[in-house]
Amino acid sequence: MQGIEMLGKAYLSFFNHWSVLFALAGSLTGILVGCLPGLSATLCIALLTTLTLKLPANDAILILISSYVGTLYGGSRSAILLNIPGTAANAASCADGHALALRGEAGRAIGIATSGAFCGTLFGVLCLAAFTPLLAEVALSFGAFEFFWLALFGVVISGSLVGDDPLKGWLVGLLGLFVAQIGQEGLYAFDRFTFGWSELSGGIGLIPALIGAFGFAEVLTNLAERREKQLVTLKDSTLPRFREVAQYWRTVLRSGAIGVLTGLLPGVGEDSGAWMSYAAAKATSKERQQFGKGSIDGLMAAETGDMSSIPGHIIPALALGIPGSAPSAVLMAAMIIHGIQPGPMLMIEHPQFVYDVVAMTSFATISILIFGLFLVRPLLLVLRIKRAILMPIIFLLASVGAFASASRLFDVYVMLVVGIGAFFLRQRGYQMAPFVLGLVLGHLLDKSLRRGLVLSDGSISPFFTRPICTAFALVTLCTMLMYIPSVNVAVRRWMATGTQSVRSFLRIRDKQA
Amino acid sequence: MDERPLAAPTNAPHGESIGTSPRDDVAGGLLWMLLGIVILAACWRMDRLEAQDINPYTIPGLVPGLLGLGMIFFAAWMLARGWRNGGFHAVPYIVDERRVAYGRLALALALCIGYAVGLLGRMPFWLAASLFVSVSIFALRFTELRAKAQLVRGAVVAVAIGIGSGALVTFVFEKLFLVRLP
């Protein structure tokens, strides 16, 4: 009851012209950035974080959440019209969206993307309101031992699920955890790996590092690519298709749930939500032969799955202080900058804020619907800007964003170094998501392990015997063991045998009955 | 999340990730192992704050040292994978040159580093920004503009965009949102 009251209060507090304006402006910026292939939600939120430093916390976070939702929604435009996803999360929309565009139904595809995005985010918002307080309550029982495993679990899961090679994911995750150790450590303020360089004492800033990994690296990637794709022209109506939502309601609900669930996994990203929803829709659809050739079901599943994962990513960021994706990591950093510490204590220190975030995400959802209804064609003009013109301006903004977080030129150099490193690592097939998660969780891992060892007087047994720790340890170790081919084959064989035995047992029982 | 590798190996075996070849594994494994050893050695030599009589389980080098160990373990795993698949003798994958414009990449790197290290903080921000954007646009479009015989027009457009963006970014960040600029 108190929760509903707070939710009502949150919605009422945002019903003013400034909040509406901020939500619309944030969404519009996000859609424009999302439309441009290569520019990510992470970069957009990082740049807007520095722009909104002087705004009150709620206004700043409203702009950031709106831009987050807008970027992922905007990314479907270039996926449909250029066959290049605006963000990686929209990659699943390329096949069916672009196929529809080539058939002269680009407007219809954009309409379906709008309705799927709207329904998906709305579904996620409901889950955000319902599950964040519950998860935060569970997290209150976490101690140093549990937080140690949570940090390690996050990096291992992210490394396993993002990209094709878990080994590379884990190594990059470890690198992120290590980079987070640079600077003064939290217990004795001892300088680690600073080599007497005073500017390194403060550590590697998250925002400059993220702008480097997702901004500068993307600028370099864009400028180094030769490809120039042709834009498909819009001929038909781009209005959202809610009749098709009603027709594919099962897909919408299933994809919404998959999106939220994948969103809960640390550092996995929105693209997993989209791909898993797409795969689930393909497995159950009556029109599965149409998938990849312009299936409405496929496009709806991909867009609903990727958008519903946004609130899904915000849930663990708020309740546990563990971001579900790179953009939500920046969002979390922005919250800390504005004096709100996400984590289990959030529901005690700032209980209203959780419901404010629900209201902000709802406003962002309505904003993308408004832009989807009225401003599709004018916004597409941004796709016609040449890379050679756009990229220097993006780098200019990136340098400002890196500098403005702490007003230090040193952070611009950090952005350069991380960006160049990320560019070359990506060339070799390394993904940046585990690195980002490592960077975010490094301090938590360090403090939790050392505090835990002090509490247990050097014994490591509580790290394995406490119930939640046991569960985290088992999942983490099994995830890694499953990567060993012989273990993987043995487990699959064992599961196949088990399934076969259960089936034969059931068959015998049915016969006997 | 939001990344797409640039250069795909053209003769990568089916089912393997981009950039994953036995040879890549060997090279990557060796580099990661070297990094892990350096981190471990640095942690071993790190001050254990015995003079402050701290709890030995809270020494500053503990966690980074464990991370270094983890890196060595996974690097050895990668190295073993590469070695098992013949990475010490394998022919390197041919990178698809058509997708990568190394000249443009070098130019972009030079422009960005030149701006960040050479211009930023040494002159008013609007001037540094305008110079960087103008020169970058002109340089990156030079081949295209020369082919179309529009060098002068292209230069004018680049300068106009440069001055416009420099002024706009300065106005929006510094005047409108009160953010300090370099």
HADDOCK unambig.tbl for C-alpha pairs under 7 A between the chains (distance, minus, plus):
assign (segid A and resid 40 and name CA) (segid B and resid 2 and name CA) 5.94 0.50 0.50
assign (segid A and resid 51 and name CA) (segid B and resid 173 and name CA) 6.27 0.50 0.50
assign (segid A and resid 51 and name CA) (segid B and resid 177 and name CA) 6.30 0.50 0.50
assign (segid A and resid 51 and name CA) (segid B and resid 179 and name CA) 6.64 0.50 0.50
assign (segid A and resid 52 and name CA) (segid B and resid 177 and name CA) 6.79 0.50 0.50
assign (segid A and resid 54 and name CA) (segid B and resid 177 and name CA) 6.76 0.50 0.50
assign (segid A and resid 54 and name CA) (segid B and resid 178 and name CA) 6.92 0.50 0.50
assign (segid A and resid 87 and name CA) (segid B and resid 2 and name CA) 5.76 0.50 0.50
assign (segid A and resid 88 and name CA) (segid B and resid 1 and name CA) 5.99 0.50 0.50
assign (segid A and resid 88 and name CA) (segid B and resid 2 and name CA) 4.68 0.50 0.50
assign (segid A and resid 88 and name CA) (segid B and resid 3 and name CA) 6.41 0.50 0.50
assign (segid A and resid 89 and name CA) (segid B and resid 1 and name CA) 7.00 0.50 0.50
assign (segid A and resid 164 and name CA) (segid B and resid 17 and name CA) 5.27 0.50 0.50
assign (segid A and resid 165 and name CA) (segid B and resid 17 and name CA) 6.39 0.50 0.50
assign (segid A and resid 167 and name CA) (segid B and resid 74 and name CA) 6.89 0.50 0.50
assign (segid A and resid 171 and name CA) (segid B and resid 71 and name CA) 6.29 0.50 0.50
assign (segid A and resid 171 and name CA) (segid B and resid 74 and name CA) 6.73 0.50 0.50
assign (segid A and resid 174 and name CA) (segid B and resid 67 and name CA) 6.33 0.50 0.50
assign (segid A and resid 174 and name CA) (segid B and resid 71 and name CA) 6.71 0.50 0.50
assign (segid A and resid 178 and name CA) (segid B and resid 64 and name CA) 6.05 0.50 0.50
assign (segid A and resid 178 and name CA) (segid B and resid 67 and name CA) 6.56 0.50 0.50
assign (segid A and resid 181 and name CA) (segid B and resid 64 and name CA) 6.66 0.50 0.50
assign (segid A and resid 220 and name CA) (segid B and resid 105 and name CA) 6.42 0.50 0.50
assign (segid A and resid 220 and name CA) (segid B and resid 108 and name CA) 6.76 0.50 0.50
assign (segid A and resid 221 and name CA) (segid B and resid 6 and name CA) 6.47 0.50 0.50
assign (segid A and resid 223 and name CA) (segid B and resid 104 and name CA) 6.49 0.50 0.50
assign (segid A and resid 223 and name CA) (segid B and resid 105 and name CA) 6.37 0.50 0.50
assign (segid A and resid 224 and name CA) (segid B and resid 100 and name CA) 5.59 0.50 0.50
assign (segid A and resid 224 and name CA) (segid B and resid 101 and name CA) 4.86 0.50 0.50
assign (segid A and resid 224 and name CA) (segid B and resid 102 and name CA) 6.41 0.50 0.50
assign (segid A and resid 224 and name CA) (segid B and resid 104 and name CA) 5.64 0.50 0.50
assign (segid A and resid 224 and name CA) (segid B and resid 105 and name CA) 4.82 0.50 0.50
assign (segid A and resid 225 and name CA) (segid B and resid 99 and name CA) 5.60 0.50 0.50
assign (segid A and resid 225 and name CA) (segid B and resid 100 and name CA) 5.20 0.50 0.50
assign (segid A and resid 225 and name CA) (segid B and resid 101 and name CA) 5.93 0.50 0.50
assign (segid A and resid 226 and name CA) (segid B and resid 99 and name CA) 5.52 0.50 0.50
assign (segid A and resid 226 and name CA) (segid B and resid 100 and name CA) 6.29 0.50 0.50
assign (segid A and resid 226 and name CA) (segid B and resid 101 and name CA) 6.13 0.50 0.50
assign (segid A and resid 227 and name CA) (segid B and resid 99 and name CA) 6.86 0.50 0.50
assign (segid A and resid 269 and name CA) (segid B and resid 1 and name CA) 5.02 0.50 0.50
assign (segid A and resid 270 and name CA) (segid B and resid 1 and name CA) 6.74 0.50 0.50
assign (segid A and resid 271 and name CA) (segid B and resid 1 and name CA) 6.38 0.50 0.50
assign (segid A and resid 388 and name CA) (segid B and resid 137 and name CA) 5.67 0.50 0.50
assign (segid A and resid 388 and name CA) (segid B and resid 140 and name CA) 5.70 0.50 0.50
assign (segid A and resid 388 and name CA) (segid B and resid 141 and name CA) 6.36 0.50 0.50
assign (segid A and resid 389 and name CA) (segid B and resid 137 and name CA) 5.40 0.50 0.50
assign (segid A and resid 392 and name CA) (segid B and resid 133 and name CA) 5.53 0.50 0.50
assign (segid A and resid 392 and name CA) (segid B and resid 136 and name CA) 6.28 0.50 0.50
assign (segid A and resid 392 and name CA) (segid B and resid 137 and name CA) 6.93 0.50 0.50
assign (segid A and resid 393 and name CA) (segid B and resid 133 and name CA) 6.38 0.50 0.50
assign (segid A and resid 396 and name CA) (segid B and resid 129 and name CA) 6.70 0.50 0.50
assign (segid A and resid 400 and name CA) (segid B and resid 181 and name CA) 6.66 0.50 0.50
assign (segid A and resid 403 and name CA) (segid B and resid 182 and name CA) 6.84 0.50 0.50
assign (segid A and resid 404 and name CA) (segid B and resid 179 and name CA) 6.63 0.50 0.50
assign (segid A and resid 404 and name CA) (segid B and resid 180 and name CA) 6.22 0.50 0.50
assign (segid A and resid 404 and name CA) (segid B and resid 181 and name CA) 6.55 0.50 0.50
assign (segid A and resid 407 and name CA) (segid B and resid 180 and name CA) 6.69 0.50 0.50
assign (segid A and resid 412 and name CA) (segid B and resid 116 and name CA) 6.94 0.50 0.50
assign (segid A and resid 426 and name CA) (segid B and resid 5 and name CA) 5.11 0.50 0.50
assign (segid A and resid 427 and name CA) (segid B and resid 5 and name CA) 4.95 0.50 0.50
assign (segid A and resid 427 and name CA) (segid B and resid 6 and name CA) 5.50 0.50 0.50
assign (segid A and resid 427 and name CA) (segid B and resid 7 and name CA) 6.00 0.50 0.50
assign (segid A and resid 428 and name CA) (segid B and resid 18 and name CA) 6.87 0.50 0.50
assign (segid A and resid 428 and name CA) (segid B and resid 19 and name CA) 4.43 0.50 0.50
assign (segid A and resid 429 and name CA) (segid B and resid 5 and name CA) 6.09 0.50 0.50
assign (segid A and resid 429 and name CA) (segid B and resid 17 and name CA) 6.83 0.50 0.50
assign (segid A and resid 429 and name CA) (segid B and resid 18 and name CA) 5.15 0.50 0.50
assign (segid A and resid 429 and name CA) (segid B and resid 19 and name CA) 4.91 0.50 0.50
assign (segid A and resid 429 and name CA) (segid B and resid 20 and name CA) 6.97 0.50 0.50
assign (segid A and resid 431 and name CA) (segid B and resid 3 and name CA) 6.98 0.50 0.50
assign (segid A and resid 433 and name CA) (segid B and resid 1 and name CA) 5.93 0.50 0.50
assign (segid A and resid 446 and name CA) (segid B and resid 63 and name CA) 5.77 0.50 0.50
assign (segid A and resid 450 and name CA) (segid B and resid 57 and name CA) 6.19 0.50 0.50
assign (segid A and resid 450 and name CA) (segid B and resid 58 and name CA) 5.06 0.50 0.50
assign (segid A and resid 453 and name CA) (segid B and resid 57 and name CA) 6.02 0.50 0.50
assign (segid A and resid 454 and name CA) (segid B and resid 57 and name CA) 6.23 0.50 0.50
assign (segid A and resid 458 and name CA) (segid B and resid 57 and name CA) 6.33 0.50 0.50
